């Protein structure tokens, strides 16, 4: 399989992850309530909402870093980065869709965040530093 055939798949996976993250950001009320006991106080709701909001914003930051590196051509034709990105973001799109519609508990969001946003985001940061900053990979 040529590396160029991974480029459209990676782009679509990144965009689908971005769209479902923005959708979750706009309609997180049901997910916040699924993380709380049946009777909760306003301060408990605000604490869970703030935690989920921080996680979603961090997810958007990692996605932005990865999209900039991809569109900028830094990691567009690196096959291993492309495969990891496709797997992570396709998994994130499916998992976040279920998280949104099935209103899974909050701890599942943090697993999705770690494996599907942090790991590819850190890889992209390392690639950006090594290619743009250190000019090691050609």
TAJO-V596218 format. One record per residue. RES is the residue in three letters. SS is DSSP state (H for helix, E for strand, L for the rest). NEAR is the number of other C-alpha atoms within 12 Angstrom. Layout:
RES&SS&NEAR ; RES&SS&NEAR
This chain:
UNK&L&8 ; UNK&L&13 ; UNK&L&18 ; UNK&H&17 ; UNK&H&17 ; UNK&H&26 ; UNK&H&28 ; UNK&H&21 ; UNK&H&22 ; UNK&H&35 ; UNK&H&30 ; UNK&H&22 ; UNK&H&32 ; UNK&H&41 ; UNK&H&27 ; UNK&H&27 ; UNK&H&39 ; UNK&H&34 ; UNK&H&24 ; UNK&H&32 ; UNK&H&40 ; UNK&H&25 ; UNK&H&21 ; UNK&H&33 ; UNK&H&28 ; UNK&H&18 ; UNK&L&21 ; UNK&L&33 ; UNK&H&24 ; UNK&H&24 ; UNK&H&32 ; UNK&H&33 ; UNK&H&27 ; UNK&H&27 ; UNK&L&28 ; UNK&L&25 ; UNK&L&13 ; UNK&L&11 ; UNK&L&12 ; UNK&L&16 ; UNK&L&13 ; UNK&H&13 ; UNK&H&12 ; UNK&H&18 ; UNK&H&25 ; UNK&H&19 ; UNK&H&18 ; UNK&H&28 ; UNK&H&28 ; UNK&H&19 ; UNK&H&23 ; UNK&H&34 ; UNK&H&28 ; UNK&H&19 ; UNK&H&29 ; UNK&H&35 ; UNK&H&22 ; UNK&H&24 ; UNK&H&39 ; UNK&H&30 ; UNK&H&24 ; UNK&H&33 ; UNK&H&41 ; UNK&H&26 ; UNK&H&30 ; UNK&H&44 ; UNK&H&35 ; UNK&H&22 ; UNK&H&34 ; UNK&H&35 ; UNK&H&21 ; UNK&L&18 ; UNK&L&21 ; UNK&L&31 ; UNK&L&40 ; UNK&L&32 ; UNK&L&26 ; UNK&L&27 ; UNK&H&20 ; UNK&H&21 ; UNK&H&32 ; UNK&H&38 ; UNK&H&29 ; UNK&H&31 ; UNK&H&45 ; UNK&H&33 ; UNK&H&27 ; UNK&H&34 ; UNK&H&44 ; UNK&H&31 ; UNK&H&26 ; UNK&H&40 ; UNK&H&32 ; UNK&H&23 ; UNK&H&30 ; UNK&H&40 ; UNK&H&27 ; UNK&H&20 ; UNK&H&33 ; UNK&H&31 ; UNK&H&20 ; UNK&H&16 ; UNK&L&25 ; UNK&L&25 ; UNK&L&26 ; UNK&H&31 ; UNK&H&21 ; UNK&H&25 ; UNK&H&35 ; UNK&H&26 ; UNK&H&22 ; UNK&H&33 ; UNK&H&36 ; UNK&H&23 ; UNK&H&26 ; UNK&H&38 ; UNK&H&44 ; UNK&H&31 ; UNK&H&26 ; UNK&H&40 ; UNK&H&35 ; UNK&H&25 ; UNK&H&32 ; UNK&H&36 ; UNK&H&29 ; UNK&H&24 ; UNK&H&33 ; UNK&H&28 ; UNK&H&19 ; UNK&H&18 ; UNK&H&22 ; UNK&H&19 ; UNK&H&13 ; UNK&L&12 ; UNK&L&13 ; UNK&L&13 ; UNK&L&16 ; UNK&L&13
